[in-house]
């Protein structure tokens, strides 16, 4: 009897344990999956953003690119899912859609400035960039130098932006401050409005203006409206922080492993100190000179698998698109070839078409000489530097770069060491000796800047042509070249 009682007690304990285990299993099974788990299950990461030069856009081949896109794509790859970007024109709409759970957006990434007001609506990832708010004015008008100088004029800002928030704060101290919030525009459209005289001033972020100020030669920075402010990804507030924590760790790593620095160099490293006079001259020559040679440049660029904007930028840096240009050192023509180089290439350097073809072939030859392990775009930037300073001096700079513990296959590292070729303590140990090493650094910087301006100018012209066609307009009398040229002065 006692044995039977012990057996019964044992069976009850086992059953009770099984029951608890089953209950726990049911609880686990009934627990809702986290945001991160749902993303991985669906295979898609949905991000709200805005199409533009500092976020994401299509390159010449129709592929998505851009500073913001580079980070988003890397994060999606890390999660093992596909990146889906939903373009949102209005910042107010973006934050509203981000807070709406039925919208299905996981976070927003559009160069969003972190502000106290926005922190009340969303939570931000660690910062990956810093920008200043700047007042832009029209050259020729009286330059405002402080906030009080803005009173009595109308300042254009993007609706729902951090700039609008800043103006509201400042209006408490400056009651005469007037601003207009404009929807469905980007920063560069505001700058264009100032250039055309539609508004006295505009507020834009420093990085956006720096990248494309060459397209707006009649504008300039009046003063900084704010100190540097952090830029981050914005996430909806939620008890489920699985995706947020994953993004937070990703951003911390990206800030320390060099990924963000690399993207900043790729997309903003071309920014140069193009003054107002230089910007105006570039715009004027884009209208008056470039159309003459664009067809030949496009044909040659296709032949050698180059971006014609790069070829045009190289030619502008060399000759300002003047086929009769001559330097003090004897180089001549659109591509400013030396006599020996022209002879080796078998071209007449004073014939514009032959000069373009010869210059393109020469830059490709230089690029092909570089070690295969050097990847793009570093490969092209180094080839341009060699076009300017000579292949031997470029190799000397690469040797110095490696000798001093940096990477000789990365353009930013080589760029930092090129100026050392002008210092005896360094060039005395190189094969080719002294060189004006700072010149190829400026040279490549300028070409990258001109290429970006020309590329964006082409994109704007194409958008205008498409809009004209959609509106039933007729551009029969204008070719695409003429349409782009007409867009250049007011860009």
C-alpha positions as CSV (number, residue, x, y, z in Angstrom):
1,X,0.0,0.0,0.0
2,X,2.8,2.3,0.9
3,X,4.6,1.5,-2.3
4,X,1.4,2.4,-4.3
5,X,1.0,5.7,-2.4
6,X,4.6,6.7,-3.3
7,X,4.0,5.8,-6.9
8,X,0.9,7.9,-7.0
9,X,2.7,10.9,-5.5
10,X,5.5,10.5,-8.0
11,X,3.0,10.4,-10.9
12,X,1.3,13.5,-9.6
13,X,4.7,15.4,-9.4
14,X,5.5,14.3,-13.0
15,X,2.1,15.4,-14.3
16,X,2.4,18.7,-12.5
17,X,5.8,19.3,-14.0
18,X,4.6,18.4,-17.4
19,X,1.6,20.7,-17.0
20,X,3.9,23.6,-16.0
21,X,6.2,22.8,-18.9
22,X,3.2,22.8,-21.3
23,X,1.9,26.1,-19.9
24,X,5.3,27.7,-20.3
25,X,5.6,26.4,-23.9
26,X,2.1,27.8,-24.6
27,X,3.1,31.1,-23.2
28,X,6.3,31.2,-25.3
29,X,4.4,30.1,-28.4
30,X,1.8,32.8,-27.8
31,X,4.3,35.6,-27.3
32,X,4.2,38.1,-30.2
33,X,7.4,38.2,-32.3
34,X,9.6,41.3,-31.9
35,X,9.9,44.0,-34.6
36,X,13.3,42.7,-35.6
37,X,11.9,39.1,-35.8
38,X,9.1,40.3,-38.0
39,X,11.5,42.2,-40.3
40,X,13.6,39.1,-40.8
41,X,10.6,36.9,-41.4
42,X,9.2,39.3,-44.0
43,X,12.7,39.8,-45.6
44,X,12.2,43.6,-45.9
45,X,13.4,46.7,-44.0
46,X,11.1,49.6,-44.8
47,X,12.6,53.1,-44.4
48,X,11.1,56.5,-45.0
49,X,13.4,58.9,-46.7
50,X,13.6,61.8,-49.2
51,X,15.2,61.7,-52.6
52,X,18.0,64.2,-52.8
53,X,21.8,64.8,-53.1
54,X,22.6,64.1,-49.5
55,X,20.3,61.1,-48.9
56,X,19.7,58.8,-51.9
57,X,19.3,59.1,-55.7
58,X,19.9,57.2,-58.9
59,X,23.4,57.2,-60.4
60,X,24.1,57.4,-64.2
61,X,23.4,53.7,-64.5
62,X,20.0,54.0,-62.7
63,X,21.2,52.3,-59.6
64,X,20.4,53.8,-56.1
65,X,23.3,55.6,-54.4
66,X,24.0,58.4,-51.9
67,X,25.4,58.9,-48.4
68,X,22.2,57.9,-46.6
69,X,21.6,55.0,-48.9
70,X,25.1,53.6,-48.3
71,X,24.4,53.3,-44.6
72,X,20.9,51.9,-45.0
73,X,22.0,49.3,-47.5
74,X,24.8,48.2,-45.2
75,X,22.4,47.9,-42.2
76,X,19.9,45.9,-44.3
77,X,22.6,43.6,-45.5
78,X,23.7,43.0,-41.8
79,X,20.1,42.0,-41.0
80,X,20.0,39.8,-44.1
81,X,17.0,41.5,-45.6
82,X,16.0,43.7,-48.6
83,X,16.1,47.5,-48.3
84,X,12.8,49.2,-49.3
85,X,12.8,53.0,-49.4
86,X,9.6,54.9,-49.4
87,X,10.1,58.5,-50.7
88,X,8.2,61.1,-48.6
89,X,8.1,64.6,-49.9
90,X,7.0,66.4,-46.6
91,X,8.8,66.2,-43.3
92,X,5.6,66.6,-41.4
93,X,4.1,63.7,-43.4
94,X,7.3,61.7,-42.7
95,X,7.0,62.0,-38.9
96,X,3.2,61.4,-39.0
97,X,3.7,58.2,-41.1
98,X,6.5,57.1,-38.8
99,X,4.2,57.3,-35.8
100,X,1.3,55.4,-37.5
101,X,1.7,51.6,-36.9
102,X,-0.5,50.9,-39.8
103,X,2.0,52.5,-42.2
104,X,4.4,49.7,-41.8
105,X,7.6,51.9,-41.8
106,X,10.3,50.8,-39.5
107,X,12.2,54.1,-39.2
108,X,13.1,57.3,-41.1
109,X,16.5,58.3,-42.5
110,X,16.6,61.6,-44.3
111,X,19.4,63.7,-42.8
112,X,17.1,64.4,-39.8
113,X,18.5,66.9,-37.3
114,X,18.0,66.0,-33.6
115,X,16.0,68.6,-31.8
116,X,14.3,68.6,-28.4
117,X,10.9,69.0,-30.1
118,X,11.5,66.0,-32.2
119,X,12.7,63.9,-29.3
120,X,9.2,64.2,-27.9
121,X,7.8,62.5,-31.0
122,X,10.5,59.9,-31.8
123,X,13.7,58.4,-30.5
124,X,17.0,58.8,-32.3
125,X,19.9,56.5,-33.1
126,X,23.5,57.6,-32.3
127,X,24.5,60.5,-34.5
128,X,26.4,59.8,-37.8
129,X,26.8,63.4,-39.0
130,X,26.7,67.0,-37.8
131,X,25.4,70.0,-39.7
132,X,24.9,73.7,-39.2
133,X,21.9,75.7,-40.2
134,X,23.0,78.5,-42.5
135,X,21.4,81.6,-43.9
136,X,21.7,81.9,-47.6
137,X,21.4,85.2,-49.4
138,X,21.6,86.5,-53.0
139,X,25.0,87.9,-54.0
140,X,24.7,91.6,-54.8
141,X,22.1,92.2,-52.1
142,X,23.2,93.5,-48.7
143,X,24.6,90.7,-46.7
144,X,22.9,90.0,-43.3
145,X,25.5,89.3,-40.6
146,X,23.3,88.5,-37.6
147,X,19.7,87.4,-36.8
148,X,18.4,90.9,-36.2
149,X,19.4,91.8,-39.8
150,X,16.7,89.3,-41.0
151,X,13.9,91.3,-39.5
152,X,11.6,92.8,-42.1
153,X,12.5,90.3,-44.8
154,X,11.0,86.9,-45.6
155,X,13.1,83.8,-44.9
156,X,12.2,80.6,-46.7
157,X,12.3,77.3,-44.8
158,X,11.2,73.7,-45.5
159,X,7.9,73.0,-43.8
160,X,8.2,70.8,-40.7
161,X,12.0,71.1,-40.7
162,X,14.4,71.8,-37.8
163,X,14.9,75.2,-39.5
164,X,11.3,76.1,-38.9
165,X,11.6,75.1,-35.3
166,X,14.7,77.3,-35.0
167,X,12.9,80.3,-36.5
168,X,10.0,79.8,-34.0
169,X,12.5,80.0,-31.1
170,X,14.3,83.0,-32.5
171,X,11.0,84.9,-33.1
172,X,10.6,85.2,-29.3
173,X,13.7,87.4,-29.2
174,X,13.2,88.9,-32.6
175,X,9.5,89.7,-33.1
176,X,10.1,91.3,-36.5
177,X,11.4,87.9,-37.9
178,X,9.2,86.6,-40.7
179,X,9.5,83.2,-42.4
180,X,7.5,81.1,-44.8
181,X,7.3,77.3,-44.5
182,X,7.3,75.7,-48.0
183,X,6.1,72.2,-48.6
184,X,7.3,69.7,-51.2
185,X,10.7,71.3,-51.8
186,X,14.2,70.4,-51.0
187,X,17.0,72.6,-49.7
188,X,18.4,73.3,-53.2
189,X,15.1,74.4,-54.5
190,X,15.0,77.0,-51.7
191,X,18.5,78.2,-52.7
192,X,17.3,78.5,-56.3
193,X,14.4,80.6,-55.1
194,X,16.8,82.9,-53.4
195,X,19.0,83.1,-56.5
196,X,16.0,84.0,-58.6
197,X,14.9,86.7,-56.1
198,X,11.7,85.0,-54.9
199,X,12.8,85.1,-51.3
200,X,15.3,87.3,-49.5
201,X,16.9,84.5,-47.6
202,X,16.7,80.7,-47.0
203,X,17.8,78.4,-44.2
204,X,19.6,75.2,-45.4
205,X,21.9,72.7,-43.8
206,X,25.6,73.3,-44.3
207,X,26.4,69.9,-46.0
208,X,23.6,70.3,-48.6
209,X,24.8,73.8,-49.6
210,X,28.5,72.9,-49.6
211,X,27.9,70.0,-52.0
212,X,26.1,71.9,-54.6
213,X,26.8,75.6,-54.1
214,X,28.6,75.7,-57.4
215,X,25.2,75.2,-59.1
216,X,24.0,78.5,-57.5
217,X,26.7,81.0,-58.3
218,X,24.7,84.0,-57.3
219,X,24.2,82.9,-53.7
220,X,26.4,82.7,-50.7
221,X,26.4,81.9,-46.9
222,X,25.5,85.0,-44.9
223,X,26.1,83.5,-41.5
224,X,25.6,80.3,-39.4
225,X,22.2,80.4,-37.7
226,X,23.1,77.5,-35.4
227,X,26.0,75.6,-33.9
228,X,26.7,72.1,-35.2
229,X,23.7,69.8,-34.6
230,X,23.6,66.0,-34.7
231,X,21.9,64.1,-37.5
232,X,20.4,60.6,-36.8
233,X,17.9,58.0,-37.8
234,X,14.5,58.4,-36.2
235,X,12.5,55.5,-34.8
236,X,8.9,55.4,-33.5
237,X,8.6,55.3,-29.7
238,X,7.7,51.8,-28.6
239,X,8.2,49.3,-25.8
240,X,9.7,47.0,-28.4
241,X,13.3,48.2,-28.9
242,X,14.7,45.2,-30.8
243,X,15.2,47.0,-34.1
244,X,16.3,50.2,-32.4
245,X,19.0,48.4,-30.3
246,X,20.2,46.6,-33.4
247,X,20.5,49.9,-35.3
248,X,22.1,51.6,-32.3
249,X,24.9,48.9,-32.2
250,X,25.3,49.1,-36.0
251,X,25.7,52.9,-35.9
252,X,28.2,52.7,-33.0
253,X,30.3,50.2,-35.0
254,X,30.0,52.3,-38.2
255,X,31.3,55.3,-36.4
256,X,34.4,53.4,-35.1
257,X,35.2,51.0,-38.0
258,X,35.6,53.7,-40.6
259,X,32.5,52.9,-42.6
260,X,30.9,56.4,-42.1
261,X,34.2,58.1,-42.7
262,X,34.5,56.2,-46.0
263,X,31.0,57.1,-47.1
264,X,31.6,60.8,-46.1
265,X,34.7,60.8,-48.2
266,X,32.9,59.1,-51.2
267,X,29.9,61.5,-51.2
268,X,31.2,64.7,-49.6
269,X,34.9,64.5,-50.1
270,X,34.7,66.4,-53.4
271,X,33.5,69.6,-51.8
272,X,36.0,72.4,-52.6
273,X,36.2,76.1,-51.8
274,X,34.7,77.4,-55.0
275,X,34.3,81.1,-54.5
276,X,31.5,83.2,-55.9
277,X,33.6,84.3,-58.9
278,X,34.6,80.7,-59.6
279,X,31.0,79.5,-59.4
280,X,29.7,82.2,-61.7
281,X,32.5,81.5,-64.2
282,X,31.7,77.8,-64.1
283,X,28.0,78.4,-64.7
284,X,28.7,80.8,-67.6
285,X,31.1,78.4,-69.3
286,X,28.6,75.5,-68.8
287,X,26.1,77.4,-70.8
288,X,28.4,78.9,-73.5
289,X,31.2,76.4,-74.0
290,X,30.3,72.9,-72.8
291,X,27.5,72.4,-75.3
292,X,30.0,72.6,-78.2
293,X,32.0,69.7,-76.9
294,X,29.5,67.6,-75.0
295,X,28.6,65.3,-77.9
296,X,32.3,64.5,-78.5
297,X,32.8,63.9,-74.8
298,X,29.9,61.5,-74.6
299,X,31.0,59.6,-77.6
300,X,34.6,59.2,-76.3
301,X,33.3,58.4,-72.8
302,X,31.2,55.6,-74.1
303,X,34.2,54.3,-76.1
304,X,36.4,54.1,-73.1
305,X,33.7,53.3,-70.5
306,X,34.0,56.5,-68.6
307,X,31.5,58.9,-67.1
308,X,31.3,61.8,-69.6
309,X,30.7,64.1,-66.6
310,X,34.2,63.1,-65.3
311,X,35.7,63.7,-68.8
312,X,34.0,67.1,-68.9
313,X,35.2,68.0,-65.4
314,X,38.8,67.0,-66.2
315,X,38.7,69.1,-69.3
316,X,37.3,72.1,-67.4
317,X,40.0,71.8,-64.7
318,X,42.6,71.7,-67.4
319,X,41.4,74.3,-69.9
320,X,38.1,75.8,-68.9
321,X,36.8,74.1,-72.1
322,X,39.1,76.4,-74.2
323,X,40.5,74.4,-77.2
324,X,43.3,77.0,-77.6
325,X,44.4,77.0,-74.0
326,X,48.1,77.1,-73.3
327,X,50.0,76.9,-70.0
328,X,53.3,78.4,-68.9
329,X,54.8,74.8,-69.1
330,X,53.7,74.3,-72.7
331,X,50.8,71.9,-72.4
332,X,48.0,72.8,-74.8
333,X,44.4,72.1,-75.9
334,X,41.1,71.1,-74.3
335,X,42.9,68.3,-72.3
336,X,46.2,70.2,-71.9
337,X,48.4,67.4,-73.2
338,X,52.2,67.8,-73.3
339,X,53.7,67.6,-76.8
340,X,55.4,64.3,-76.0
341,X,52.2,62.8,-74.6
342,X,50.3,63.9,-77.7
343,X,53.0,62.4,-80.0
344,X,52.9,59.1,-78.0
345,X,49.1,59.0,-78.4
346,X,49.2,60.0,-82.0
347,X,46.9,62.9,-81.7
348,X,46.9,66.6,-82.6
349,X,46.4,68.3,-79.3
350,X,45.0,71.5,-80.9
351,X,42.2,69.5,-82.6
352,X,39.4,69.5,-80.0
353,X,38.0,66.0,-80.9
354,X,41.5,64.5,-81.0
355,X,42.4,66.2,-77.7
356,X,39.3,64.7,-76.0
357,X,40.0,61.2,-77.3
358,X,43.7,61.5,-76.4
359,X,43.0,62.7,-72.9
360,X,40.5,59.9,-72.3
361,X,42.8,57.3,-73.6
362,X,45.7,58.7,-71.5
363,X,43.7,58.6,-68.3
364,X,42.6,55.0,-69.0
365,X,46.2,54.0,-69.6
366,X,47.3,55.5,-66.3
367,X,44.4,53.9,-64.5
368,X,45.3,50.5,-66.0
369,X,48.9,50.8,-64.8
370,X,47.8,50.9,-61.2
371,X,47.8,47.6,-59.2
372,X,44.6,45.7,-59.8
373,X,43.9,45.5,-56.0
374,X,43.1,49.3,-56.0
375,X,39.4,49.6,-56.3
376,X,37.1,52.3,-57.5
377,X,36.7,55.2,-56.9
378,X,40.2,55.4,-55.4
379,X,41.6,54.0,-58.7
380,X,40.2,56.9,-60.7
381,X,41.2,59.6,-58.2
382,X,44.8,58.2,-58.2
383,X,44.8,58.2,-62.0
384,X,43.7,61.8,-62.0
385,X,46.5,62.7,-59.6
386,X,49.0,61.0,-61.8
387,X,47.6,62.8,-64.9
388,X,48.5,66.0,-63.1
389,X,51.8,65.3,-61.2
390,X,53.1,62.2,-63.1
391,X,52.8,58.5,-62.5
392,X,56.3,58.3,-60.9
393,X,55.4,60.9,-58.3
394,X,52.2,59.2,-57.5
395,X,54.0,56.0,-56.9
396,X,56.5,57.9,-54.6
397,X,53.5,59.2,-52.6
398,X,52.1,55.6,-52.3
399,X,55.5,54.4,-51.1
400,X,55.6,57.2,-48.5
401,X,52.0,56.4,-47.5
402,X,52.9,52.7,-46.8
403,X,56.2,53.6,-45.1
404,X,54.3,55.8,-42.7
405,X,51.8,53.1,-41.7
406,X,48.8,54.1,-43.9
407,X,47.1,52.3,-46.8
408,X,48.7,53.1,-50.2
409,X,45.7,51.7,-52.0
410,X,43.2,54.2,-50.5
411,X,43.0,57.7,-52.1
412,X,42.4,59.6,-48.8
413,X,45.6,58.1,-47.3
414,X,47.6,58.8,-50.4
415,X,46.1,62.3,-50.7
416,X,47.3,63.1,-47.2
417,X,50.9,62.1,-48.1
418,X,51.2,63.7,-51.5
419,X,52.1,67.1,-50.1
420,X,55.2,65.5,-48.4
421,X,56.8,65.3,-51.8
422,X,57.5,69.0,-51.5
423,X,59.5,68.5,-48.2
424,X,63.2,67.6,-48.5
425,X,63.1,65.3,-45.5
426,X,60.7,63.1,-47.4
427,X,61.4,63.5,-51.1
428,X,65.1,62.9,-50.7
429,X,64.4,59.3,-50.1
430,X,62.0,58.9,-53.1
431,X,62.8,57.6,-56.6
432,X,61.5,60.7,-58.5
433,X,62.4,63.4,-56.0
434,X,60.7,66.7,-55.4
435,X,57.2,67.5,-56.6
436,X,54.6,70.1,-55.9
437,X,52.6,67.5,-54.1
438,X,49.8,69.8,-52.9
439,X,48.7,70.5,-56.5
440,X,47.3,67.1,-57.4
441,X,45.4,67.1,-54.1
442,X,43.6,70.3,-55.1
443,X,43.4,69.1,-58.7
444,X,41.5,65.9,-57.9
445,X,39.3,67.8,-55.4
446,X,38.2,70.3,-58.0
447,X,37.5,67.6,-60.7
448,X,35.4,65.7,-58.3
449,X,33.5,68.8,-57.4
450,X,32.9,69.8,-61.1
451,X,31.9,66.2,-61.9
452,X,29.3,66.3,-59.1
453,X,27.9,69.6,-60.3
454,X,27.7,68.5,-63.9
455,X,26.1,65.2,-62.9
456,X,23.5,66.9,-60.7
457,X,22.9,69.5,-63.4
458,X,22.1,66.8,-65.9
459,X,19.7,65.1,-63.4
460,X,17.8,68.4,-62.9
461,X,17.6,69.0,-66.6
462,X,16.2,65.5,-67.2
463,X,13.6,66.0,-64.4
464,X,12.5,69.3,-66.0
465,X,12.2,67.7,-69.4
466,X,10.1,64.9,-67.9
467,X,7.9,67.4,-66.1
468,X,7.4,69.4,-69.2
469,X,6.4,66.3,-71.1
470,X,4.0,65.3,-68.4
471,X,2.4,68.7,-68.5
472,X,1.9,68.5,-72.2
473,X,4.6,71.0,-73.1
474,X,6.6,70.8,-76.3
475,X,10.3,71.1,-76.4
476,X,10.6,70.3,-80.1
477,X,12.8,73.3,-80.7
478,X,15.2,72.3,-78.0
479,X,17.5,69.4,-77.9
480,X,18.4,67.7,-74.6
481,X,21.7,69.5,-74.7
482,X,20.0,72.9,-75.0
483,X,17.6,72.1,-72.3
484,X,20.5,71.3,-69.9
485,X,22.4,74.4,-70.9
486,X,19.3,76.5,-70.2
487,X,19.0,74.9,-66.8
488,X,22.6,75.6,-65.9
489,X,22.6,79.4,-65.0
490,X,19.8,79.2,-62.5
491,X,20.7,75.9,-60.9
